[in-house]
Amino acid sequence: VPLSDYRAAHRQVTQAIDDWLDEVGTDLSDTDITKYTRANLPLVTMLDTAAGLAKRTVAARVIRDWVADHPARADGTWPRPLIVWVHHRQVGVALANAVRNDVDALEIYSGSTTGLERSRIADAFQAGRVAVLLASKAAYASITLTAGSDVTVTAQRDDDVGARGRRLPIAVHQPPQ
């Protein structure tokens, strides 16, 4: 996994913290630190996004391999659709761009997906018309997908694999580290 972008993001975060410490000093209470971290969650988001983007090549390979190993039925439906949990929109878009030409029935479900699109995607997934669903945490919070049992994650989303009404055992496919 190439780490140059992640290292650049880490340097930015470290510099922001160093600048803050230069401004306020180092004699800080737990309350001071808590206030700073709560006010600067975008710094964590920057690192999470950079980590997800660093994994996109490996994750794309996992998706391509999974699709090759789990072809559609004769009627064009997929008996084992794959859910790929992504934590940040940028990561989902980058991953979709990386596999779009290799996956016939790819759908993206994120916080920006409209209500009508959400229903269409969920219905298509449940009916087996989706091979791969790139899903953000918005999908986890807003729909139940019981047709799938195979998931992979691009970040710390493996806690999101369970679902109400699930009929099939869950298989988590972790990209190699």
CORCORDA-V950495 format. One record per residue. N is the residue number from 0. RES is the residue in one small letter. SS is DSSP state (helix for helix, strand for strand, loop for the rest). Layout:
# CORCORDA-V950495
n: <N:N>
res: <RES:RES>
ss: <SS:SS>
This chain:
# CORCORDA-V950495
n: <0:1:2:3:4:5:6:7:8:9:10:11:12:13:14:15:16:17:18:19:20:21:22:23:24:25:26:27:28:29:30:31:32:33:34:35:36:37:38:39:40:41:42:43:44:45:46:47:48:49:50:51:52:53:54:55:56:57:58:59:60:61:62:63:64:65:66:67:68:69:70:71:72:73:74:75:76:77:78:79:80:81:82:83:84:85:86:87:88:89:90:91:92:93:94:95:96:97:98:99:100:101:102:103:104:105:106:107:108:109:110:111:112:113:114:115:116:117:118:119:120:121:122:123:124:125:126:127:128:129:130:131:132:133:134:135:136:137:138:139:140:141:142:143:144:145:146:147:148:149:150:151:152:153:154:155:156:157:158:159:160:161:162:163:164:165:166:167:168:169:170:171:172:173:174:175:176>
res: <v:p:l:s:d:y:r:a:a:h:r:q:v:t:q:a:i:d:d:w:l:d:e:v:g:t:d:l:s:d:t:d:i:t:k:y:t:r:a:n:l:p:l:v:t:m:l:d:t:a:a:g:l:a:k:r:t:v:a:a:r:v:i:r:d:w:v:a:d:h:p:a:r:a:d:g:t:w:p:r:p:l:i:v:w:v:h:h:r:q:v:g:v:a:l:a:n:a:v:r:n:d:v:d:a:l:e:i:y:s:g:s:t:t:g:l:e:r:s:r:i:a:d:a:f:q:a:g:r:v:a:v:l:l:a:s:k:a:a:y:a:s:i:t:l:t:a:g:s:d:v:t:v:t:a:q:r:d:d:d:v:g:a:r:g:r:r:l:p:i:a:v:h:q:p:p:q>
ss: <loop:loop:loop:helix:helix:helix:helix:helix:helix:helix:helix:helix:helix:helix:helix:helix:helix:helix:helix:helix:helix:helix:helix:helix:loop:loop:loop:loop:loop:helix:helix:helix:helix:helix:helix:helix:helix:helix:helix:loop:helix:helix:helix:helix:helix:helix:helix:helix:helix:helix:helix:helix:helix:helix:loop:helix:helix:helix:helix:helix:helix:helix:helix:helix:helix:helix:helix:helix:helix:loop:loop:loop:loop:loop:loop:loop:loop:loop:loop:loop:loop:strand:strand:strand:strand:loop:loop:loop:helix:helix:helix:helix:helix:helix:helix:helix:helix:helix:helix:loop:loop:loop:loop:loop:loop:strand:strand:strand:strand:loop:loop:loop:loop:loop:helix:helix:helix:helix:helix:helix:helix:helix:helix:helix:helix:helix:loop:loop:loop:loop:loop:strand:strand:strand:strand:loop:helix:helix:helix:helix:helix:helix:loop:loop:loop:loop:loop:loop:loop:strand:strand:strand:strand:loop:loop:loop:loop:helix:helix:helix:loop:loop:loop:loop:loop:loop:loop:loop:loop:loop:strand:strand:loop:loop:loop:loop:loop>
